[in-house]
């Protein structure tokens, strides 16, 4: 599981998370498994976050529950 926590999260946070996962895969391929759960925890999901997160397979949640459900891993 690799994630970000932010009070306000927008579509750019999904892109940043994707870049960090790729950098981690390049720098430490031994430290990361082929199947990765990407997650963002936020208090305020900004417009556009839900669509981008669904397309990218990123789980988005806040204290009251899921904003974007956990994607199925294959």
CHARMM internal coordinates of N, CA and C (Angstrom, degrees):
IC EDIT
DIST 1 N 1 CA 1.4359
DIST 1 CA 1 C 1.5291
ANGL 1 N 1 CA 1 C 107.39
DIST 1 C 2 N 1.3213
ANGL 1 CA 1 C 2 N 115.39
DIHE 1 N 1 CA 1 C 2 N 130.27
DIST 2 N 2 CA 1.4650
ANGL 1 C 2 N 2 CA 122.19
DIHE 1 CA 1 C 2 N 2 CA 177.41
DIST 2 CA 2 C 1.5139
ANGL 2 N 2 CA 2 C 106.14
DIHE 1 C 2 N 2 CA 2 C -128.58
DIST 2 C 3 N 1.3341
ANGL 2 CA 2 C 3 N 117.22
DIHE 2 N 2 CA 2 C 3 N 132.60
DIST 3 N 3 CA 1.4428
ANGL 2 C 3 N 3 CA 117.77
DIHE 2 CA 2 C 3 N 3 CA -174.81
DIST 3 CA 3 C 1.5061
ANGL 3 N 3 CA 3 C 115.18
DIHE 2 C 3 N 3 CA 3 C -150.35
DIST 3 C 4 N 1.3120
ANGL 3 CA 3 C 4 N 112.93
DIHE 3 N 3 CA 3 C 4 N 173.24
DIST 4 N 4 CA 1.4562
ANGL 3 C 4 N 4 CA 124.51
DIHE 3 CA 3 C 4 N 4 CA 177.63
DIST 4 CA 4 C 1.5192
ANGL 4 N 4 CA 4 C 107.64
DIHE 3 C 4 N 4 CA 4 C -130.64
DIST 4 C 5 N 1.3140
ANGL 4 CA 4 C 5 N 116.67
DIHE 4 N 4 CA 4 C 5 N 148.86
DIST 5 N 5 CA 1.4565
ANGL 4 C 5 N 5 CA 122.22
DIHE 4 CA 4 C 5 N 5 CA 173.20
DIST 5 CA 5 C 1.5165
ANGL 5 N 5 CA 5 C 107.58
DIHE 4 C 5 N 5 CA 5 C -125.95
DIST 5 C 6 N 1.3317
ANGL 5 CA 5 C 6 N 115.46
DIHE 5 N 5 CA 5 C 6 N 133.08
DIST 6 N 6 CA 1.4530
ANGL 5 C 6 N 6 CA 120.05
DIHE 5 CA 5 C 6 N 6 CA -177.25
DIST 6 CA 6 C 1.5245
ANGL 6 N 6 CA 6 C 109.23
DIHE 5 C 6 N 6 CA 6 C -153.10
DIST 6 C 7 N 1.3290
ANGL 6 CA 6 C 7 N 116.41
DIHE 6 N 6 CA 6 C 7 N 143.46
DIST 7 N 7 CA 1.4592
ANGL 6 C 7 N 7 CA 119.71
DIHE 6 CA 6 C 7 N 7 CA 176.91
DIST 7 CA 7 C 1.5217
ANGL 7 N 7 CA 7 C 109.25
DIHE 6 C 7 N 7 CA 7 C -65.61
DIST 7 C 8 N 1.3260
ANGL 7 CA 7 C 8 N 116.94
DIHE 7 N 7 CA 7 C 8 N -47.00
DIST 8 N 8 CA 1.4671
ANGL 7 C 8 N 8 CA 122.42
DIHE 7 CA 7 C 8 N 8 CA 177.46
DIST 8 CA 8 C 1.5162
ANGL 8 N 8 CA 8 C 108.01
DIHE 7 C 8 N 8 CA 8 C -118.64
DIST 8 C 9 N 1.3097
ANGL 8 CA 8 C 9 N 116.42
DIHE 8 N 8 CA 8 C 9 N 125.81
DIST 9 N 9 CA 1.4631
ANGL 8 C 9 N 9 CA 120.11
DIHE 8 CA 8 C 9 N 9 CA -177.82
DIST 9 CA 9 C 1.5195
ANGL 9 N 9 CA 9 C 110.02
DIHE 8 C 9 N 9 CA 9 C -123.97
DIST 9 C 10 N 1.3226
ANGL 9 CA 9 C 10 N 115.18
DIHE 9 N 9 CA 9 C 10 N 129.88
DIST 10 N 10 CA 1.4493
ANGL 9 C 10 N 10 CA 121.69
DIHE 9 CA 9 C 10 N 10 CA 176.98
DIST 10 CA 10 C 1.5167
ANGL 10 N 10 CA 10 C 110.49
DIHE 9 C 10 N 10 CA 10 C -122.77
DIST 10 C 11 N 1.3223
ANGL 10 CA 10 C 11 N 117.16
DIHE 10 N 10 CA 10 C 11 N -176.00
DIST 11 N 11 CA 1.4628
ANGL 10 C 11 N 11 CA 121.31
DIHE 10 CA 10 C 11 N 11 CA -178.44
DIST 11 CA 11 C 1.5291
ANGL 11 N 11 CA 11 C 114.16
DIHE 10 C 11 N 11 CA 11 C -58.01
DIST 11 C 12 N 1.3210
ANGL 11 CA 11 C 12 N 117.71
DIHE 11 N 11 CA 11 C 12 N -30.04
DIST 12 N 12 CA 1.4611
ANGL 11 C 12 N 12 CA 119.72
DIHE 11 CA 11 C 12 N 12 CA -179.25
DIST 12 CA 12 C 1.5256
ANGL 12 N 12 CA 12 C 112.20
DIHE 11 C 12 N 12 CA 12 C -66.56
DIST 12 C 13 N 1.3309
ANGL 12 CA 12 C 13 N 117.12
DIHE 12 N 12 CA 12 C 13 N -26.92
DIST 13 N 13 CA 1.4649
ANGL 12 C 13 N 13 CA 119.49
DIHE 12 CA 12 C 13 N 13 CA 178.46
DIST 13 CA 13 C 1.5272
ANGL 13 N 13 CA 13 C 110.62
DIHE 12 C 13 N 13 CA 13 C -68.29
DIST 13 C 14 N 1.3268
ANGL 13 CA 13 C 14 N 117.26
DIHE 13 N 13 CA 13 C 14 N -33.28
DIST 14 N 14 CA 1.4700
ANGL 13 C 14 N 14 CA 120.85
DIHE 13 CA 13 C 14 N 14 CA 175.85
DIST 14 CA 14 C 1.5260
ANGL 14 N 14 CA 14 C 109.28
DIHE 13 C 14 N 14 CA 14 C -64.30
DIST 14 C 15 N 1.3252
ANGL 14 CA 14 C 15 N 116.33
DIHE 14 N 14 CA 14 C 15 N -44.75
DIST 15 N 15 CA 1.4675
ANGL 14 C 15 N 15 CA 120.63
DIHE 14 CA 14 C 15 N 15 CA 179.21
DIST 15 CA 15 C 1.5284
ANGL 15 N 15 CA 15 C 110.73
DIHE 14 C 15 N 15 CA 15 C -62.76
DIST 15 C 16 N 1.3286
ANGL 15 CA 15 C 16 N 117.12
DIHE 15 N 15 CA 15 C 16 N -40.66
DIST 16 N 16 CA 1.4604
ANGL 15 C 16 N 16 CA 121.05
DIHE 15 CA 15 C 16 N 16 CA 178.60
DIST 16 CA 16 C 1.5267
ANGL 16 N 16 CA 16 C 110.92
DIHE 15 C 16 N 16 CA 16 C -64.52
DIST 16 C 17 N 1.3150
ANGL 16 CA 16 C 17 N 117.02
DIHE 16 N 16 CA 16 C 17 N -41.47
DIST 17 N 17 CA 1.4638
ANGL 16 C 17 N 17 CA 121.51
DIHE 16 CA 16 C 17 N 17 CA 178.15
DIST 17 CA 17 C 1.5287
ANGL 17 N 17 CA 17 C 110.40
DIHE 16 C 17 N 17 CA 17 C -62.69
DIST 17 C 18 N 1.3258
ANGL 17 CA 17 C 18 N 117.41
DIHE 17 N 17 CA 17 C 18 N -42.56
DIST 18 N 18 CA 1.4659
ANGL 17 C 18 N 18 CA 121.48
DIHE 17 CA 17 C 18 N 18 CA 177.78
DIST 18 CA 18 C 1.5307
ANGL 18 N 18 CA 18 C 110.99
DIHE 17 C 18 N 18 CA 18 C -60.39
DIST 18 C 19 N 1.3349
ANGL 18 CA 18 C 19 N 117.03
DIHE 18 N 18 CA 18 C 19 N -43.40
DIST 19 N 19 CA 1.4730
ANGL 18 C 19 N 19 CA 120.99
DIHE 18 CA 18 C 19 N 19 CA 178.43
DIST 19 CA 19 C 1.5191
ANGL 19 N 19 CA 19 C 111.25
DIHE 18 C 19 N 19 CA 19 C -62.61
DIST 19 C 20 N 1.3249
ANGL 19 CA 19 C 20 N 117.21
DIHE 19 N 19 CA 19 C 20 N -41.42
DIST 20 N 20 CA 1.4614
ANGL 19 C 20 N 20 CA 120.95
DIHE 19 CA 19 C 20 N 20 CA -179.26
DIST 20 CA 20 C 1.5260
ANGL 20 N 20 CA 20 C 111.55
DIHE 19 C 20 N 20 CA 20 C -66.64
DIST 20 C 21 N 1.3197
ANGL 20 CA 20 C 21 N 117.05
DIHE 20 N 20 CA 20 C 21 N -38.57
DIST 21 N 21 CA 1.4658
ANGL 20 C 21 N 21 CA 120.08
DIHE 20 CA 20 C 21 N 21 CA 177.59
DIST 21 CA 21 C 1.5305
ANGL 21 N 21 CA 21 C 109.68
DIHE 20 C 21 N 21 CA 21 C -64.28
DIST 21 C 22 N 1.3172
ANGL 21 CA 21 C 22 N 117.59
DIHE 21 N 21 CA 21 C 22 N -43.38
DIST 22 N 22 CA 1.4695
ANGL 21 C 22 N 22 CA 120.69
DIHE 21 CA 21 C 22 N 22 CA 178.72
DIST 22 CA 22 C 1.5273
ANGL 22 N 22 CA 22 C 111.63
DIHE 21 C 22 N 22 CA 22 C -63.88
DIST 22 C 23 N 1.3362
ANGL 22 CA 22 C 23 N 117.16
DIHE 22 N 22 CA 22 C 23 N -41.98
DIST 23 N 23 CA 1.4646
ANGL 22 C 23 N 23 CA 120.24
DIHE 22 CA 22 C 23 N 23 CA 177.71
DIST 23 CA 23 C 1.5226
ANGL 23 N 23 CA 23 C 111.07
DIHE 22 C 23 N 23 CA 23 C -62.06
DIST 23 C 24 N 1.3276
ANGL 23 CA 23 C 24 N 115.70
DIHE 23 N 23 CA 23 C 24 N -40.27
DIST 24 N 24 CA 1.4611
ANGL 23 C 24 N 24 CA 120.20
DIHE 23 CA 23 C 24 N 24 CA 178.30
DIST 24 CA 24 C 1.5235
ANGL 24 N 24 CA 24 C 110.69
DIHE 23 C 24 N 24 CA 24 C -64.40
DIST 24 C 25 N 1.3233
ANGL 24 CA 24 C 25 N 117.03
DIHE 24 N 24 CA 24 C 25 N -41.64
DIST 25 N 25 CA 1.4712
ANGL 24 C 25 N 25 CA 120.54
DIHE 24 CA 24 C 25 N 25 CA 178.17
DIST 25 CA 25 C 1.5212
ANGL 25 N 25 CA 25 C 111.46
DIHE 24 C 25 N 25 CA 25 C -62.45
DIST 25 C 26 N 1.3265
ANGL 25 CA 25 C 26 N 117.14
DIHE 25 N 25 CA 25 C 26 N -38.33
DIST 26 N 26 CA 1.4579
ANGL 25 C 26 N 26 CA 120.92
DIHE 25 CA 25 C 26 N 26 CA -179.90
DIST 26 CA 26 C 1.5266
ANGL 26 N 26 CA 26 C 111.72
DIHE 25 C 26 N 26 CA 26 C -73.32
DIST 26 C 27 N 1.3262
ANGL 26 CA 26 C 27 N 116.76
DIHE 26 N 26 CA 26 C 27 N -43.07
DIST 27 N 27 CA 1.4613
ANGL 26 C 27 N 27 CA 121.16
DIHE 26 CA 26 C 27 N 27 CA -175.12
DIST 27 CA 27 C 1.5206
ANGL 27 N 27 CA 27 C 113.03
DIHE 26 C 27 N 27 CA 27 C -78.03
DIST 27 C 28 N 1.3281
ANGL 27 CA 27 C 28 N 117.22
DIHE 27 N 27 CA 27 C 28 N -38.24
DIST 28 N 28 CA 1.4669
ANGL 27 C 28 N 28 CA 121.22
DIHE 27 CA 27 C 28 N 28 CA -175.79
DIST 28 CA 28 C 1.5195
ANGL 28 N 28 CA 28 C 110.81
DIHE 27 C 28 N 28 CA 28 C -137.42
DIST 28 C 29 N 1.3140
ANGL 28 CA 28 C 29 N 118.65
DIHE 28 N 28 CA 28 C 29 N 67.88
DIST 29 N 29 CA 1.4597
ANGL 28 C 29 N 29 CA 119.96
DIHE 28 CA 28 C 29 N 29 CA -179.53
DIST 29 CA 29 C 1.5251
ANGL 29 N 29 CA 29 C 113.14
DIHE 28 C 29 N 29 CA 29 C -61.13
DIST 29 C 30 N 1.3196
ANGL 29 CA 29 C 30 N 117.24
DIHE 29 N 29 CA 29 C 30 N -23.05
DIST 30 N 30 CA 1.4614
ANGL 29 C 30 N 30 CA 120.79
DIHE 29 CA 29 C 30 N 30 CA 178.57
DIST 30 CA 30 C 1.5305
ANGL 30 N 30 CA 30 C 112.15
DIHE 29 C 30 N 30 CA 30 C -75.95
DIST 30 C 31 N 1.3318
ANGL 30 CA 30 C 31 N 117.64
DIHE 30 N 30 CA 30 C 31 N -18.39
DIST 31 N 31 CA 1.4591
ANGL 30 C 31 N 31 CA 121.69
DIHE 30 CA 30 C 31 N 31 CA -175.40
DIST 31 CA 31 C 1.5250
ANGL 31 N 31 CA 31 C 113.59
DIHE 30 C 31 N 31 CA 31 C -95.68
DIST 31 C 32 N 1.3164
ANGL 31 CA 31 C 32 N 116.87
DIHE 31 N 31 CA 31 C 32 N -2.98
DIST 32 N 32 CA 1.4648
ANGL 31 C 32 N 32 CA 119.21
DIHE 31 CA 31 C 32 N 32 CA -176.34
DIST 32 CA 32 C 1.5238
ANGL 32 N 32 CA 32 C 109.26
DIHE 31 C 32 N 32 CA 32 C -131.06
DIST 32 C 33 N 1.2962
ANGL 32 CA 32 C 33 N 115.96
DIHE 32 N 32 CA 32 C 33 N 136.54
DIST 33 N 33 CA 1.4634
ANGL 32 C 33 N 33 CA 121.61
DIHE 32 CA 32 C 33 N 33 CA -179.13
DIST 33 CA 33 C 1.5317
ANGL 33 N 33 CA 33 C 110.22
DIHE 32 C 33 N 33 CA 33 C -83.00
DIST 33 C 34 N 1.3314
ANGL 33 CA 33 C 34 N 117.23
DIHE 33 N 33 CA 33 C 34 N 162.83
DIST 34 N 34 CA 1.4711
ANGL 33 C 34 N 34 CA 119.61
DIHE 33 CA 33 C 34 N 34 CA 179.05
DIST 34 CA 34 C 1.5344
ANGL 34 N 34 CA 34 C 113.01
DIHE 33 C 34 N 34 CA 34 C -61.99
DIST 34 C 35 N 1.3270
ANGL 34 CA 34 C 35 N 116.63
DIHE 34 N 34 CA 34 C 35 N -35.80
DIST 35 N 35 CA 1.4662
ANGL 34 C 35 N 35 CA 120.58
DIHE 34 CA 34 C 35 N 35 CA 178.10
DIST 35 CA 35 C 1.5230
ANGL 35 N 35 CA 35 C 108.52
DIHE 34 C 35 N 35 CA 35 C -98.34
DIST 35 C 36 N 1.3317
ANGL 35 CA 35 C 36 N 116.47
DIHE 35 N 35 CA 35 C 36 N 118.45
DIST 36 N 36 CA 1.4551
ANGL 35 C 36 N 36 CA 122.51
DIHE 35 CA 35 C 36 N 36 CA -177.33
DIST 36 CA 36 C 1.5231
ANGL 36 N 36 CA 36 C 108.81
DIHE 35 C 36 N 36 CA 36 C -121.50
DIST 36 C 37 N 1.3248
ANGL 36 CA 36 C 37 N 116.22
DIHE 36 N 36 CA 36 C 37 N 131.65
DIST 37 N 37 CA 1.4580
ANGL 36 C 37 N 37 CA 121.33
DIHE 36 CA 36 C 37 N 37 CA 172.83
DIST 37 CA 37 C 1.5203
ANGL 37 N 37 CA 37 C 106.53
DIHE 36 C 37 N 37 CA 37 C -92.29
DIST 37 C 38 N 1.3344
ANGL 37 CA 37 C 38 N 115.69
DIHE 37 N 37 CA 37 C 38 N 117.16
DIST 38 N 38 CA 1.4604
ANGL 37 C 38 N 38 CA 120.81
DIHE 37 CA 37 C 38 N 38 CA 178.05
DIST 38 CA 38 C 1.5302
ANGL 38 N 38 CA 38 C 107.63
DIHE 37 C 38 N 38 CA 38 C -98.61
DIST 38 C 39 N 1.3346
ANGL 38 CA 38 C 39 N 116.75
DIHE 38 N 38 CA 38 C 39 N 130.31
DIST 39 N 39 CA 1.4561
ANGL 38 C 39 N 39 CA 120.77
DIHE 38 CA 38 C 39 N 39 CA -173.74
DIST 39 CA 39 C 1.5247
ANGL 39 N 39 CA 39 C 111.11
DIHE 38 C 39 N 39 CA 39 C -137.13
DIST 39 C 40 N 1.3298
ANGL 39 CA 39 C 40 N 114.99
DIHE 39 N 39 CA 39 C 40 N 143.60
DIST 40 N 40 CA 1.4660
ANGL 39 C 40 N 40 CA 122.22
DIHE 39 CA 39 C 40 N 40 CA 173.75
DIST 40 CA 40 C 1.5181
ANGL 40 N 40 CA 40 C 106.98
DIHE 39 C 40 N 40 CA 40 C -126.20
DIST 40 C 41 N 1.3356
ANGL 40 CA 40 C 41 N 115.57
DIHE 40 N 40 CA 40 C 41 N 127.03
DIST 41 N 41 CA 1.4592
ANGL 40 C 41 N 41 CA 121.77
DIHE 40 CA 40 C 41 N 41 CA 175.00
DIST 41 CA 41 C 1.5157
ANGL 41 N 41 CA 41 C 106.85
DIHE 40 C 41 N 41 CA 41 C -107.82
DIST 41 C 42 N 1.3399
ANGL 41 CA 41 C 42 N 117.42
DIHE 41 N 41 CA 41 C 42 N 127.55
DIST 42 N 42 CA 1.4532
ANGL 41 C 42 N 42 CA 121.46
DIHE 41 CA 41 C 42 N 42 CA -176.32
DIST 42 CA 42 C 1.5195
ANGL 42 N 42 CA 42 C 111.46
DIHE 41 C 42 N 42 CA 42 C -145.77
DIST 42 C 43 N 1.3075
ANGL 42 CA 42 C 43 N 115.61
DIHE 42 N 42 CA 42 C 43 N 156.45
DIST 43 N 43 CA 1.4622
ANGL 42 C 43 N 43 CA 121.10
DIHE 42 CA 42 C 43 N 43 CA 173.64
DIST 43 CA 43 C 1.5201
ANGL 43 N 43 CA 43 C 110.50
DIHE 42 C 43 N 43 CA 43 C -90.41
DIST 43 C 44 N 1.3369
ANGL 43 CA 43 C 44 N 115.88
DIHE 43 N 43 CA 43 C 44 N -34.16
DIST 44 N 44 CA 1.4539
ANGL 43 C 44 N 44 CA 120.83
DIHE 43 CA 43 C 44 N 44 CA -176.29
DIST 44 CA 44 C 1.5297
ANGL 44 N 44 CA 44 C 110.51
DIHE 43 C 44 N 44 CA 44 C -133.11
DIST 44 C 45 N 1.3371
ANGL 44 CA 44 C 45 N 117.55
DIHE 44 N 44 CA 44 C 45 N 99.61
DIST 45 N 45 CA 1.4685
ANGL 44 C 45 N 45 CA 119.15
DIHE 44 CA 44 C 45 N 45 CA 175.84
DIST 45 CA 45 C 1.5339
ANGL 45 N 45 CA 45 C 110.02
DIHE 44 C 45 N 45 CA 45 C -76.24
DIST 45 C 46 N 1.3054
ANGL 45 CA 45 C 46 N 117.08
DIHE 45 N 45 CA 45 C 46 N 119.74
DIST 46 N 46 CA 1.4627
ANGL 45 C 46 N 46 CA 122.09
DIHE 45 CA 45 C 46 N 46 CA -178.65
DIST 46 CA 46 C 1.5259
ANGL 46 N 46 CA 46 C 111.03
DIHE 45 C 46 N 46 CA 46 C -79.38
DIST 46 C 47 N 1.3477
ANGL 46 CA 46 C 47 N 117.18
DIHE 46 N 46 CA 46 C 47 N 160.50
DIST 47 N 47 CA 1.4682
ANGL 46 C 47 N 47 CA 120.33
DIHE 46 CA 46 C 47 N 47 CA -179.89
DIST 47 CA 47 C 1.5240
ANGL 47 N 47 CA 47 C 111.56
DIHE 46 C 47 N 47 CA 47 C -55.93
DIST 47 C 48 N 1.3070
ANGL 47 CA 47 C 48 N 115.69
DIHE 47 N 47 CA 47 C 48 N 139.80
DIST 48 N 48 CA 1.4494
ANGL 47 C 48 N 48 CA 122.18
DIHE 47 CA 47 C 48 N 48 CA 178.81
DIST 48 CA 48 C 1.5178
ANGL 48 N 48 CA 48 C 113.74
DIHE 47 C 48 N 48 CA 48 C 93.46
DIST 48 C 49 N 1.3143
ANGL 48 CA 48 C 49 N 117.52
DIHE 48 N 48 CA 48 C 49 N -19.98
DIST 49 N 49 CA 1.4625
ANGL 48 C 49 N 49 CA 120.56
DIHE 48 CA 48 C 49 N 49 CA -178.28
DIST 49 CA 49 C 1.5196
ANGL 49 N 49 CA 49 C 111.35
DIHE 48 C 49 N 49 CA 49 C -62.94
DIST 49 C 50 N 1.3134
ANGL 49 CA 49 C 50 N 117.56
DIHE 49 N 49 CA 49 C 50 N -44.35
DIST 50 N 50 CA 1.4620
ANGL 49 C 50 N 50 CA 121.49
DIHE 49 CA 49 C 50 N 50 CA -175.68
DIST 50 CA 50 C 1.5266
ANGL 50 N 50 CA 50 C 110.92
DIHE 49 C 50 N 50 CA 50 C -60.23
DIST 50 C 51 N 1.3157
ANGL 50 CA 50 C 51 N 117.60
DIHE 50 N 50 CA 50 C 51 N -47.53
DIST 51 N 51 CA 1.4691
ANGL 50 C 51 N 51 CA 121.03
DIHE 50 CA 50 C 51 N 51 CA -178.32
DIST 51 CA 51 C 1.5267
ANGL 51 N 51 CA 51 C 111.80
DIHE 50 C 51 N 51 CA 51 C -63.19
DIST 51 C 52 N 1.3222
ANGL 51 CA 51 C 52 N 116.68
DIHE 51 N 51 CA 51 C 52 N -46.42
DIST 52 N 52 CA 1.4638
ANGL 51 C 52 N 52 CA 120.62
DIHE 51 CA 51 C 52 N 52 CA -178.57
DIST 52 CA 52 C 1.5295
ANGL 52 N 52 CA 52 C 110.52
DIHE 51 C 52 N 52 CA 52 C -66.43
DIST 52 C 53 N 1.3286
ANGL 52 CA 52 C 53 N 116.88
DIHE 52 N 52 CA 52 C 53 N -39.82
DIST 53 N 53 CA 1.4640
ANGL 52 C 53 N 53 CA 120.47
DIHE 52 CA 52 C 53 N 53 CA -179.79
DIST 53 CA 53 C 1.5232
ANGL 53 N 53 CA 53 C 110.95
DIHE 52 C 53 N 53 CA 53 C -65.69
DIST 53 C 54 N 1.3224
ANGL 53 CA 53 C 54 N 118.30
DIHE 53 N 53 CA 53 C 54 N -41.36
DIST 54 N 54 CA 1.4663
ANGL 53 C 54 N 54 CA 121.18
DIHE 53 CA 53 C 54 N 54 CA 178.31
DIST 54 CA 54 C 1.5168
ANGL 54 N 54 CA 54 C 110.70
DIHE 53 C 54 N 54 CA 54 C -62.25
DIST 54 C 55 N 1.3276
ANGL 54 CA 54 C 55 N 117.24
DIHE 54 N 54 CA 54 C 55 N -43.53
DIST 55 N 55 CA 1.4676
ANGL 54 C 55 N 55 CA 121.63
DIHE 54 CA 54 C 55 N 55 CA 179.60
DIST 55 CA 55 C 1.5264
ANGL 55 N 55 CA 55 C 111.31
DIHE 54 C 55 N 55 CA 55 C -63.48
DIST 55 C 56 N 1.3315
ANGL 55 CA 55 C 56 N 116.66
DIHE 55 N 55 CA 55 C 56 N -35.84
DIST 56 N 56 CA 1.4611
ANGL 55 C 56 N 56 CA 121.27
DIHE 55 CA 55 C 56 N 56 CA -176.14
DIST 56 CA 56 C 1.5218
ANGL 56 N 56 CA 56 C 113.77
DIHE 55 C 56 N 56 CA 56 C -90.90
DIST 56 C 57 N 1.3124
ANGL 56 CA 56 C 57 N 117.64
DIHE 56 N 56 CA 56 C 57 N -6.32
DIST 57 N 57 CA 1.4549
ANGL 56 C 57 N 57 CA 120.59
DIHE 56 CA 56 C 57 N 57 CA -179.26
DIST 57 CA 57 C 1.5118
ANGL 57 N 57 CA 57 C 113.10
DIHE 56 C 57 N 57 CA 57 C 72.71
DIST 57 C 58 N 1.3356
ANGL 57 CA 57 C 58 N 116.24
DIHE 57 N 57 CA 57 C 58 N 38.58
DIST 58 N 58 CA 1.4589
ANGL 57 C 58 N 58 CA 121.83
DIHE 57 CA 57 C 58 N 58 CA -179.47
DIST 58 CA 58 C 1.5240
ANGL 58 N 58 CA 58 C 108.66
DIHE 57 C 58 N 58 CA 58 C -105.12
DIST 58 C 59 N 1.3148
ANGL 58 CA 58 C 59 N 116.57
DIHE 58 N 58 CA 58 C 59 N 130.24
DIST 59 N 59 CA 1.4600
ANGL 58 C 59 N 59 CA 123.44
DIHE 58 CA 58 C 59 N 59 CA 177.44
DIST 59 CA 59 C 1.5211
ANGL 59 N 59 CA 59 C 107.73
DIHE 58 C 59 N 59 CA 59 C -81.23
DIST 59 C 60 N 1.3257
ANGL 59 CA 59 C 60 N 117.62
DIHE 59 N 59 CA 59 C 60 N 124.53
DIST 60 N 60 CA 1.4620
ANGL 59 C 60 N 60 CA 122.22
DIHE 59 CA 59 C 60 N 60 CA 179.32
DIST 60 CA 60 C 1.5207
ANGL 60 N 60 CA 60 C 108.10
DIHE 59 C 60 N 60 CA 60 C -118.40
DIST 60 C 61 N 1.3237
ANGL 60 CA 60 C 61 N 115.52
DIHE 60 N 60 CA 60 C 61 N 128.46
DIST 61 N 61 CA 1.4549
ANGL 60 C 61 N 61 CA 119.11
DIHE 60 CA 60 C 61 N 61 CA 178.72
DIST 61 CA 61 C 1.5151
ANGL 61 N 61 CA 61 C 111.10
DIHE 60 C 61 N 61 CA 61 C -141.38
DIST 61 C 62 N 1.3343
ANGL 61 CA 61 C 62 N 114.37
DIHE 61 N 61 CA 61 C 62 N 160.31
DIST 62 N 62 CA 1.4513
ANGL 61 C 62 N 62 CA 121.79
DIHE 61 CA 61 C 62 N 62 CA 173.44
DIST 62 CA 62 C 1.5256
ANGL 62 N 62 CA 62 C 107.12
DIHE 61 C 62 N 62 CA 62 C -135.87
DIST 62 C 63 N 1.3020
ANGL 62 CA 62 C 63 N 117.35
DIHE 62 N 62 CA 62 C 63 N 179.32
DIST 63 N 63 CA 1.4624
ANGL 62 C 63 N 63 CA 121.64
DIHE 62 CA 62 C 63 N 63 CA -172.24
DIST 63 CA 63 C 1.5309
ANGL 63 N 63 CA 63 C 112.70
DIHE 62 C 63 N 63 CA 63 C -57.84
DIST 63 C 64 N 1.3083
ANGL 63 CA 63 C 64 N 117.83
DIHE 63 N 63 CA 63 C 64 N -30.16
DIST 64 N 64 CA 1.4620
ANGL 63 C 64 N 64 CA 120.79
DIHE 63 CA 63 C 64 N 64 CA -176.75
DIST 64 CA 64 C 1.5194
ANGL 64 N 64 CA 64 C 113.77
DIHE 63 C 64 N 64 CA 64 C -88.91
DIST 64 C 65 N 1.3331
ANGL 64 CA 64 C 65 N 118.32
DIHE 64 N 64 CA 64 C 65 N -5.83
DIST 65 N 65 CA 1.4617
ANGL 64 C 65 N 65 CA 120.50
DIHE 64 CA 64 C 65 N 65 CA 178.13
DIST 65 CA 65 C 1.5124
ANGL 65 N 65 CA 65 C 112.57
DIHE 64 C 65 N 65 CA 65 C 143.78
DIST 65 C 66 N 1.3222
ANGL 65 CA 65 C 66 N 114.60
DIHE 65 N 65 CA 65 C 66 N -171.23
DIST 66 N 66 CA 1.4643
ANGL 65 C 66 N 66 CA 121.32
DIHE 65 CA 65 C 66 N 66 CA -178.91
DIST 66 CA 66 C 1.5213
ANGL 66 N 66 CA 66 C 111.28
DIHE 65 C 66 N 66 CA 66 C -72.42
DIST 66 C 67 N 1.3229
ANGL 66 CA 66 C 67 N 116.08
DIHE 66 N 66 CA 66 C 67 N 137.76
DIST 67 N 67 CA 1.4596
ANGL 66 C 67 N 67 CA 122.34
DIHE 66 CA 66 C 67 N 67 CA 169.79
DIST 67 CA 67 C 1.5244
ANGL 67 N 67 CA 67 C 107.38
DIHE 66 C 67 N 67 CA 67 C -95.84
DIST 67 C 68 N 1.3198
ANGL 67 CA 67 C 68 N 116.49
DIHE 67 N 67 CA 67 C 68 N -44.62
DIST 68 N 68 CA 1.4627
ANGL 67 C 68 N 68 CA 124.39
DIHE 67 CA 67 C 68 N 68 CA 171.87
DIST 68 CA 68 C 1.5269
ANGL 68 N 68 CA 68 C 105.42
DIHE 67 C 68 N 68 CA 68 C -123.91
DIST 68 C 69 N 1.3328
ANGL 68 CA 68 C 69 N 118.36
DIHE 68 N 68 CA 68 C 69 N 122.96
DIST 69 N 69 CA 1.4561
ANGL 68 C 69 N 69 CA 119.65
DIHE 68 CA 68 C 69 N 69 CA -175.87
DIST 69 CA 69 C 1.5299
ANGL 69 N 69 CA 69 C 112.91
DIHE 68 C 69 N 69 CA 69 C -64.83
DIST 69 C 70 N 1.3141
ANGL 69 CA 69 C 70 N 115.16
DIHE 69 N 69 CA 69 C 70 N 160.03
DIST 70 N 70 CA 1.4576
ANGL 69 C 70 N 70 CA 122.33
DIHE 69 CA 69 C 70 N 70 CA 177.12
DIST 70 CA 70 C 1.5142
ANGL 70 N 70 CA 70 C 109.32
DIHE 69 C 70 N 70 CA 70 C -60.36
DIST 70 C 71 N 1.3488
ANGL 70 CA 70 C 71 N 118.04
DIHE 70 N 70 CA 70 C 71 N 121.50
DIST 71 N 71 CA 1.4627
ANGL 70 C 71 N 71 CA 120.10
DIHE 70 CA 70 C 71 N 71 CA -179.80
DIST 71 CA 71 C 1.5315
ANGL 71 N 71 CA 71 C 111.16
DIHE 70 C 71 N 71 CA 71 C -68.43
DIST 71 C 72 N 1.3150
ANGL 71 CA 71 C 72 N 116.00
DIHE 71 N 71 CA 71 C 72 N 151.38
DIST 72 N 72 CA 1.4630
ANGL 71 C 72 N 72 CA 121.53
DIHE 71 CA 71 C 72 N 72 CA 176.74
DIST 72 CA 72 C 1.5231
ANGL 72 N 72 CA 72 C 108.94
DIHE 71 C 72 N 72 CA 72 C -73.47
DIST 72 C 73 N 1.3060
ANGL 72 CA 72 C 73 N 116.81
DIHE 72 N 72 CA 72 C 73 N 130.38
DIST 73 N 73 CA 1.4587
ANGL 72 C 73 N 73 CA 120.99
DIHE 72 CA 72 C 73 N 73 CA 177.87
DIST 73 CA 73 C 1.5219
ANGL 73 N 73 CA 73 C 108.37
DIHE 72 C 73 N 73 CA 73 C -91.14
DIST 73 C 74 N 1.3123
ANGL 73 CA 73 C 74 N 115.54
DIHE 73 N 73 CA 73 C 74 N 135.54
DIST 74 N 74 CA 1.4621
ANGL 73 C 74 N 74 CA 119.12
DIHE 73 CA 73 C 74 N 74 CA 179.11
DIST 74 CA 74 C 1.4966
ANGL 74 N 74 CA 74 C 111.48
DIHE 73 C 74 N 74 CA 74 C -117.35
END
COOR INIT
IC SEED 1 N 1 CA 1 C
IC BUILD
